[in-house]
Amino acid sequence: MYPSLTDGGYELPEITYGRFDPKYRRQLVIDPTGEPPGTIVVQLQERFLYFVMPGSQAIRYGVGVGEDGLSWSGRGRIQYKKAWPKWTPPPEMIERKPELAEFRGGMPGSLTNPLGARALYIYQGDQDTGYRVHGTPQWWTVGQALSSGCVRMINQDVIDLYDRVVEKTPIVII
């Protein structure tokens, strides 16, 4: 079970293992990536994110990914990270989903905020890709391709990853 957790004044609900595919549970595995320790690797097709550890190990997390045609792939870095981030839908998302126009000015961090408990901001060079690794209040979407391109994690998992990641952490999305 992912236990309930009080964080930043919010009470995250517990999530029992039986409510999602067990392969998406956080677990320590042999590193399949070949990347150096401290690197984040996201395998879009498999729906896994790896945080590479020393000793040929990695922590594997289940993730939700973008719908076909909306995901980003490549090499970048985590430029910065935020707890309980403000969410502002980009103009192209509002164009696809006009009902989001009310959040044009942003939605403060909360239990219902689409970015969840944490967000890691992906840059390539000096440019914000617009993509994030973030939590989600819709934890049941982990393992699916439903987002607008970002990498979604169970809030308890993104908090765990956030505590391991430093700014400038390399990220590879394939």
Backbone hydrogen bonds, N-H to C=O, Kabsch-Sander energy under -0.5 kcal/mol:
donor,donor_aa,acceptor,acceptor_aa,energy
2,Y,15,I,-3.1
5,L,12,L,-1.7
7,D,5,L,-0.6
7,D,10,Y,-3.0
10,Y,7,D,-2.2
12,L,5,L,-3.3
12,L,10,Y,-0.8
15,I,2,Y,-2.7
19,R,16,T,-2.1
20,F,17,Y,-1.7
24,Y,21,D,-2.1
25,R,22,P,-1.8
27,Q,60,R,-2.0
29,V,58,A,-3.2
31,D,56,S,-2.3
38,G,52,V,-3.1
39,T,36,P,-1.4
40,I,170,P,-2.6
41,V,50,Y,-2.6
42,V,172,V,-3.1
43,Q,41,V,-0.5
43,Q,48,F,-3.0
44,L,42,V,-0.8
47,R,43,Q,-1.7
48,F,43,Q,-1.5
49,L,61,Y,-2.5
50,Y,41,V,-3.4
51,F,59,I,-2.3
52,V,39,T,-2.8
52,V,50,Y,-0.6
53,M,57,Q,-3.1
57,Q,53,M,-0.7
58,A,29,V,-2.4
59,I,51,F,-2.3
60,R,27,Q,-3.3
60,R,58,A,-0.6
61,Y,49,L,-2.9
62,G,24,Y,-1.4
63,V,47,R,-2.1
64,G,152,R,-2.1
65,V,144,Q,-2.5
67,E,147,S,-2.5
70,L,67,E,-2.5
71,S,67,E,-0.6
72,W,149,G,-0.6
74,G,173,I,-2.1
76,G,171,I,-2.7
77,R,123,Y,-2.3
78,I,169,T,-2.6
79,Q,77,R,-1.0
79,Q,121,Y,-2.4
80,Y,121,Y,-0.7
82,K,119,A,-2.4
84,W,117,A,-3.0
87,W,107,M,-2.6
93,M,90,P,-1.0
94,I,90,P,-2.0
95,E,91,P,-2.2
96,R,92,E,-1.5
97,K,93,M,-2.6
100,L,97,K,-2.4
101,A,98,P,-2.0
102,E,99,E,-0.6
103,F,100,L,-2.4
104,R,101,A,-1.9
106,G,103,F,-2.4
107,M,87,W,-2.5
109,G,84,W,-0.5
113,N,110,S,-0.7
116,G,113,N,-2.0
118,R,115,L,-0.7
119,A,82,K,-2.1
120,L,133,V,-2.9
121,Y,80,Y,-2.6
122,I,120,L,-0.5
122,I,131,Y,-1.9
123,Y,77,R,-2.8
124,Q,127,Q,-2.5
127,Q,124,Q,-1.8
129,T,122,I,-2.2
129,T,127,Q,-0.5
130,G,122,I,-0.5
133,V,120,L,-2.0
134,H,132,R,-0.6
134,H,151,V,-2.8
135,G,115,L,-1.4
135,G,118,R,-2.0
136,T,153,M,-0.9
139,W,137,P,-0.9
141,T,138,Q,-2.4
142,V,139,W,-1.7
143,G,63,V,-1.7
144,Q,141,T,-2.1
146,L,65,V,-1.1
146,L,144,Q,-0.8
147,S,65,V,-2.1
151,V,132,R,-2.7
152,R,64,G,-2.6
152,R,150,C,-0.6
153,M,134,H,-2.0
155,N,136,T,-0.6
157,D,154,I,-0.8
158,V,154,I,-2.5
159,I,155,N,-2.1
160,D,156,Q,-1.5
161,L,157,D,-2.7
162,Y,158,V,-2.7
163,D,159,I,-1.8
164,R,160,D,-0.6
164,R,161,L,-1.5
165,V,161,L,-1.6
168,K,78,I,-4.0
169,T,78,I,-0.5
169,T,166,V,-1.6
171,I,76,G,-2.1
172,V,40,I,-2.6
173,I,74,G,-2.9
174,I,42,V,-2.9
174,I,172,V,-0.5
